[in-house]
Amino acid sequence: MMNKKYLIPVVIIAIAVATVALITSNPPTSDRGKPMKVAAMLVETQVVKPQDYQIQVSSFGVVKPRTQSVLVTQASGQILSISPNFREGGFFEKGEVLVQLDDRDYQAEVKIAEAGLLLARQQLLEEQARTNQALADWQRLSNDRQPNALVLREPQLAAARAAMLSSQAKLEQANLALERTKIVAPYSGRILEKNVDVGRVVSTNSQLATIYATDYVEIRLPINNNDLALVDLPEQGNTVVAKVSFESDLIGLQKWEGQLIRTEGAIDSNSQQLYVVAQIDDPFDYQANQQMPLKIGQYLSANIAGKMLPQVLVIPTKAIYQGSYVYVVNNGKLLRREVTTRWQNSQDSVISSGLQAGDELVITSLGQVSSGTPVVVAGAAKDKASKDNRADDLNPPTPTKPHKASTSQEPQS
């Protein structure tokens, strides 16, 4: 009989061997399901088609008067009266008397000049009479000899004529000085700054006011060097006039229409850009424009009508990533395309290479996405969903009949 001391380890080993054999013969089975299908990315697309596209070049500028002048006096004296329009911001018409100086001294000068002219005419008539008398005496006593200039008093007659001409000039000068006591508007315009008022004594060349013309204003507009070839510049010989649309939000949103009138003769040394000048006609006519008049110095944004590009590919600028590539959809997958732009602004880009007519361009913002990523086009997904719904409506599911529960009755005793 085996000793109990050796019996316990043998039993333990036998149990361990049986356990290993049981596990080996019955390995654990995995209950893994099938991998889940990754949902495709939903994107919006548009089909690229050729179209005629009107270039609109953006620019900006400040309103400036086409003519600005400093109104000065050419006479001296006290200011007796001013026009009701002679106020800062006041409008005036060409030929309107803006300032009237005291003209009594000038009227006296005119009278003195008129008297001097009458005296000079009298002396000229007397000298002409003497000359005629000298000629008659010479013909009677000369025995057919030719008289000289001194005999006929020709120098004295010329001096009398010169004295009369001098008197006439003095009278004209006096009348001009009298006329200059009325400061007249040289053109239709507006007062920018007034320097004098009634009662002030001014001297010659005193500055009365700063004025500017109101028939039209000018706006100096810079054009990007890349856009120069796309704008009809108003150079010599070019009869095409580019239209310009202006906007300002100074007093609500206001709009004006203008046109380019000239190109500056040199590149700006600071910006290294070419500037063009546009004009807006009748900018201060409230009745015609039905909006507040323009202000000198007002900032305006401008859109210059450029050339019409025939049959070009135009896509949204937001669809271009890092300025160099776009995404297109081909057979349900994204493809990355490198593109080259001919022209672009914040909304549209004209593509010169990289895309073809008929390409399905992705316009959804994607960020960094790898080529080959499966996608579903938004319109196609909607169409598929609607087709599925129509199929469900045409083939409704067959209702199942409810099973009645069977009841068993126990026999009554």
C-alpha positions in Angstrom: 0.0 0.0 0.0 1.3 3.4 -1.2 2.4 5.8 1.5 0.1 8.8 2.0 3.1 11.0 1.7 3.5 10.2 -2.0 -0.2 9.9 -2.8 -1.2 13.6 -2.6 1.4 14.9 -5.2 0.4 12.2 -7.6 -3.3 13.2 -7.3 -2.4 16.9 -8.0 -0.4 16.0 -11.1 -3.2 13.9 -12.4 -5.7 16.7 -12.0 -3.4 19.2 -13.7 -2.8 16.8 -16.7 -6.6 16.2 -17.0 -7.2 20.0 -17.0 -4.7 20.7 -19.7 -6.1 17.9 -21.8 -9.6 19.3 -21.4 -8.6 22.8 -22.4 -6.6 21.6 -25.4 -9.4 19.5 -26.7 -11.9 22.3 -26.3 -10.2 25.6 -27.5 -12.2 28.9 -26.9 -14.0 30.2 -29.9 -14.0 34.0 -30.8 -17.4 35.6 -31.3 -16.2 38.5 -33.4 -18.6 40.3 -35.7 -17.8 41.4 -39.2 -16.0 44.8 -39.5 -18.3 47.8 -39.7 -18.4 49.6 -43.0 -17.0 53.2 -42.8 -19.5 55.9 -43.9 -18.6 57.8 -47.1 -18.0 61.5 -46.9 -20.9 63.7 -48.1 -19.8 66.5 -50.4 -21.4 69.1 -52.7 -20.2 69.4 -56.3 -20.8 71.5 -59.4 -20.0 70.6 -63.0 -17.4 72.9 -64.5 -18.8 74.5 -67.7 -17.3 77.1 -70.1 -18.9 80.5 -69.9 -18.4 84.2 -70.9 -17.1 86.0 -67.9 -16.9 89.8 -67.3 -13.8 90.8 -65.4 -14.4 93.1 -62.5 -11.2 94.7 -61.1 -11.5 95.9 -57.5 -9.9 99.1 -56.4 -10.4 102.1 -54.1 -9.8 105.8 -53.9 -10.6 109.2 -52.4 -12.9 111.8 -53.9 -11.1 114.8 -55.2 -12.4 117.9 -57.1 -11.5 118.1 -60.7 -10.6 121.8 -60.1 -9.8 123.4 -56.8 -8.8 127.1 -56.5 -8.0 129.8 -53.9 -10.2 132.8 -54.5 -8.1 136.0 -54.1 -8.7 139.7 -54.6 -7.2 141.7 -57.4 -8.2 144.9 -55.7 -8.2 146.4 -52.2 -10.8 147.8 -50.0 -13.5 147.1 -47.4 -15.9 144.2 -48.0 -19.4 145.7 -48.2 -21.4 142.6 -48.9 -21.2 138.9 -49.6 -23.4 136.4 -51.4 -25.8 134.3 -49.3 -24.0 131.3 -50.9 -20.6 132.5 -49.7 -20.6 130.1 -46.8 -18.6 126.9 -46.2 -20.5 124.2 -48.1 -22.5 126.7 -50.1 -23.1 126.1 -53.8 -22.7 128.9 -56.4 -23.0 129.4 -60.1 -20.6 130.6 -62.7 -20.6 134.4 -62.9 -22.2 134.9 -59.5 -20.9 137.9 -57.4 -19.6 136.3 -54.2 -17.9 139.4 -52.6 -18.5 143.1 -53.2 -15.7 145.6 -52.2 -16.1 149.3 -51.6 -15.6 150.7 -55.1 -16.0 154.5 -54.6 -12.3 155.2 -55.0 -12.2 153.1 -58.2 -15.2 155.0 -59.6 -13.3 158.3 -59.1 -10.4 156.9 -60.9 -12.6 156.0 -63.8 -13.9 159.5 -64.0 -10.4 161.0 -63.9 -9.4 158.6 -66.7 -12.4 159.7 -68.8 -11.5 163.3 -68.4 -8.0 162.7 -69.4 -9.2 160.9 -72.5 -11.5 163.8 -73.5 -8.5 166.2 -73.2 -6.3 164.0 -75.3 -8.9 163.8 -78.0 -9.2 167.6 -78.0 -5.4 168.0 -78.4 -5.4 165.4 -81.2 -8.1 167.3 -83.1 -6.2 170.6 -82.7 -3.0 169.0 -83.9 -4.8 167.5 -86.9 -6.1 171.0 -87.8 -2.6 172.4 -87.5 -1.2 169.7 -89.7 -3.9 170.3 -92.4 -3.2 174.1 -92.3 0.6 173.5 -92.6 0.0 171.4 -95.7 -2.2 174.0 -97.3 0.4 176.8 -96.6 3.2 174.6 -98.1 1.2 173.9 -101.2 0.5 177.6 -101.7 4.1 178.8 -101.2 6.4 175.9 -102.0 6.5 176.1 -105.8 5.8 172.4 -106.2 8.6 171.3 -103.8 8.1 168.3 -101.5 7.5 169.1 -97.8 9.4 167.3 -95.0 7.9 165.8 -91.8 8.7 168.8 -89.7 7.0 171.2 -92.1 3.8 169.1 -92.0 4.0 168.7 -88.1 3.9 164.9 -88.3 5.9 164.4 -85.1 3.4 166.6 -83.2 0.5 164.7 -84.7 2.0 161.3 -83.7 2.6 162.6 -80.1 -1.1 163.7 -79.9 -2.2 160.3 -81.1 0.0 158.6 -78.5 -1.3 160.8 -75.7 -4.9 159.8 -76.7 -4.0 156.1 -76.8 -2.4 156.4 -73.4 -5.5 158.0 -72.0 -7.7 155.3 -73.5 -5.5 152.6 -71.8 -5.7 154.4 -68.4 -9.5 154.5 -68.8 -9.6 150.8 -69.5 -7.3 150.1 -66.6 -9.5 152.1 -64.3 -12.6 150.3 -65.5 -10.9 146.9 -65.0 -9.9 147.9 -61.4 -13.5 148.9 -60.8 -14.8 145.6 -62.2 -12.4 143.7 -59.9 -14.1 145.1 -56.8 -16.7 142.5 -57.6 -15.3 139.0 -56.9 -17.1 136.8 -59.4 -17.2 133.0 -59.4 -15.0 131.6 -62.2 -17.1 128.4 -62.5 -20.0 126.6 -60.9 -18.8 125.2 -57.6 -18.9 125.0 -53.9 -17.2 126.8 -51.0 -14.7 124.5 -49.2 -13.3 127.1 -46.8 -14.2 130.8 -46.1 -11.5 133.2 -44.8 -13.3 136.6 -44.7 -16.6 138.2 -44.0 -18.4 141.6 -44.2 -16.6 144.6 -42.9 -13.1 143.3 -43.3 -10.5 145.4 -45.2 -8.5 143.3 -47.7 -5.6 144.1 -49.8 -4.6 142.9 -53.3 -4.0 139.1 -53.4 -5.8 138.5 -50.1 -7.2 135.0 -49.9 -10.9 135.1 -49.6 -11.9 131.4 -49.8 -11.1 128.0 -51.2 -13.5 126.7 -53.8 -13.9 123.7 -56.1 -15.9 122.8 -59.2 -19.0 120.7 -58.9 -19.6 119.5 -62.4 -17.8 116.3 -61.7 -15.3 114.8 -59.3 -12.3 112.6 -59.8 -11.1 109.4 -58.0 -7.5 108.2 -58.4 -7.6 104.4 -58.5 -4.6 102.0 -58.3 -4.7 98.9 -60.5 -2.8 95.7 -59.7 -0.1 95.0 -62.3 -1.6 91.5 -63.0 -4.9 93.2 -63.9 -3.5 95.8 -66.4 -3.9 93.5 -69.4 -7.6 92.8 -68.5 -8.7 96.4 -68.4 -9.3 98.7 -71.4 -7.1 101.6 -70.3 -8.0 105.1 -71.6 -4.8 105.6 -73.4 -4.4 107.7 -76.6 -6.2 106.2 -79.5 -8.4 103.9 -77.3 -12.0 104.9 -77.8 -13.4 102.2 -75.3 -14.4 103.8 -72.0 -14.4 101.4 -69.1 -17.3 101.9 -66.7 -16.7 102.1 -62.9 -19.1 101.3 -60.1 -18.5 103.0 -56.8 -19.8 102.2 -53.3 -19.6 103.8 -49.9 -21.1 103.0 -46.5 -20.5 106.4 -45.0 -24.2 107.2 -44.8 -25.8 103.8 -45.4 -25.0 102.0 -48.6 -24.7 104.4 -51.5 -23.7 103.8 -55.1 -22.5 105.9 -58.0 -21.7 105.2 -61.6 -18.6 106.7 -63.3 -16.0 106.0 -66.0 -12.3 106.0 -66.6 -11.1 109.2 -68.2 -7.3 109.0 -68.3 -4.2 107.1 -67.2 -1.4 108.7 -65.2 1.8 109.1 -67.2 4.1 107.2 -64.7 4.2 104.3 -62.3 3.7 105.4 -58.7 7.1 105.3 -57.1 5.8 104.2 -53.7 3.4 101.4 -54.7 5.0 100.5 -58.0 1.5 100.4 -59.5 -0.2 102.3 -62.3 -3.0 104.7 -61.3 -6.0 105.5 -63.5 -8.4 108.4 -62.9 -12.2 108.0 -63.0 -14.8 110.7 -62.9 -18.4 110.8 -61.5 -20.7 113.4 -63.2 -23.0 115.6 -61.2 -22.0 114.0 -57.8 -23.8 116.8 -55.8 -27.1 116.7 -57.6 -29.5 115.3 -54.9 -32.5 115.4 -57.1 -30.9 113.3 -59.8 -29.1 110.8 -57.5 -31.8 110.6 -54.7 -29.0 110.2 -52.1 -26.7 112.3 -50.1 -24.1 114.2 -52.2 -20.5 113.1 -52.2 -18.0 114.7 -49.9 -14.5 115.8 -50.9 -12.1 113.3 -49.3 -14.7 110.6 -49.0 -13.3 107.0 -49.3 -14.9 104.9 -52.1 -14.5 101.3 -53.1 -14.6 100.7 -56.9 -15.3 97.9 -59.4 -13.8 98.6 -62.8 -15.4 96.8 -65.7 -12.6 94.8 -67.4 -12.6 92.8 -70.6 -15.1 90.1 -71.4 -13.4 86.6 -71.5 -15.1 84.2 -73.9 -15.8 80.6 -72.9 -13.6 80.3 -69.8 -13.8 78.0 -66.8 -14.9 79.9 -63.7 -15.0 78.3 -60.3 -15.5 79.6 -56.7 -12.3 80.8 -55.2 -13.2 79.0 -51.9 -12.8 75.7 -53.8 -9.1 76.3 -54.3 -6.8 75.1 -51.5 -3.5 76.9 -50.8 -3.9 78.7 -54.1 -2.8 75.6 -56.1 -5.1 72.6 -56.1 -8.8 71.6 -56.0 -10.7 68.3 -55.5 -12.9 66.6 -58.1 -15.1 63.5 -57.8 -14.4 60.6 -60.1 -16.2 57.3 -59.7 -17.2 58.1 -56.2 -13.7 59.0 -55.0 -11.9 62.3 -54.4 -9.0 63.2 -56.8 -6.7 66.1 -56.2 -6.0 68.4 -59.2 -3.3 71.0 -59.5 -4.7 74.1 -61.2 -3.3 77.4 -62.5 -5.5 80.6 -62.3 -5.5 83.3 -64.9 -7.4 85.8 -62.7 -9.2 85.7 -59.4 -10.9 87.8 -56.8 -12.5 86.9 -53.5 -15.5 85.2 -55.1 -14.5 83.8 -58.6 -11.4 82.3 -60.2 -10.7 81.9 -63.9 -8.8 78.7 -64.5 -6.3 78.5 -67.3 -5.1 74.9 -66.7 -5.8 71.9 -64.5 -9.5 71.5 -65.1 -11.6 70.5 -68.1 -15.2 71.1 -69.0 -17.4 68.4 -67.4 -15.3 67.9 -64.3 -17.2 67.5 -61.1 -15.7 70.1 -58.8 -16.0 69.7 -55.0 -17.2 73.0 -53.5 -17.5 71.7 -49.9 -14.7 72.8 -47.6 -12.7 69.7 -46.9 -9.3 70.8 -45.5 -6.6 68.1 -45.8 -8.1 65.0 -47.4 -6.2 62.3 -49.2 -6.9 61.4 -52.8 -8.9 58.3 -53.2 -11.2 59.0 -50.2 -14.7 57.6 -51.0 -17.4 60.3 -51.1 -21.1 60.6 -51.8 -22.3 63.6 -53.8 -25.1 65.4 -51.9 -27.5 65.5 -54.9 -26.9 61.8 -55.7 -27.5 60.8 -52.0 -30.8 62.7 -52.1 -31.8 61.1 -55.4 -31.0 57.6 -54.0 -33.0 58.3 -50.8 -35.9 59.4 -52.8 -35.8 56.4 -55.1 -35.7 54.1 -52.0 -38.7 55.9 -50.6 -40.6 55.5 -53.9 -39.7 51.8 -54.0 -41.0 51.4 -50.4 -44.2 53.1 -51.4 -44.7 50.9 -54.5 -43.9 47.6 -52.6 -45.2 47.9 -49.1 -44.2 45.0 -46.7 -46.8 42.2 -46.4 -48.4 42.3 -43.0 -48.1 39.1 -41.0 -51.2 37.5 -39.5 -51.2 37.3 -35.7 -51.1 33.8 -34.2 -54.0 33.0 -31.9 -52.8 31.5 -28.6 -54.2 28.0 -28.0 -55.8 27.4 -24.7 -56.2 24.0 -23.2 -58.9 23.2 -20.7 -58.4 20.7 -18.0 -61.0 18.1 -17.8 -63.4 18.7 -15.0 -63.5 16.2 -12.4 
